[in-house]
């Protein structure tokens, strides 16, 4: 697998998780944390499906 692809996806997943946490803190709602983790996991699955090994 392309190492840059893995790096970019990892950055995107981290950004989504952090954004979910910050939005949840701002809105005082656990829903945004759960949504951020779920979306990051979908990106993780896409990353694994793209793996050509």
Rosetta blueprint (number, residue, H / E / L):
1 X L
2 X L
3 X H
4 X H
5 X H
6 X H
7 X H
8 X H
9 X H
10 X H
11 X H
12 X H
13 X H
14 X H
15 X H
16 X H
17 X H
18 X H
19 X H
20 X H
21 X H
22 X H
23 X H
24 X H
25 X H
26 X H
27 X H
28 X L
29 X L
30 X L
31 X H
32 X H
33 X H
34 X H
35 X H
36 X H
37 X H
38 X H
39 X H
40 X H
41 X H
42 X H
43 X H
44 X H
45 X H
46 X H
47 X H
48 X H
49 X H
50 X H
51 X L
52 X L
53 X L
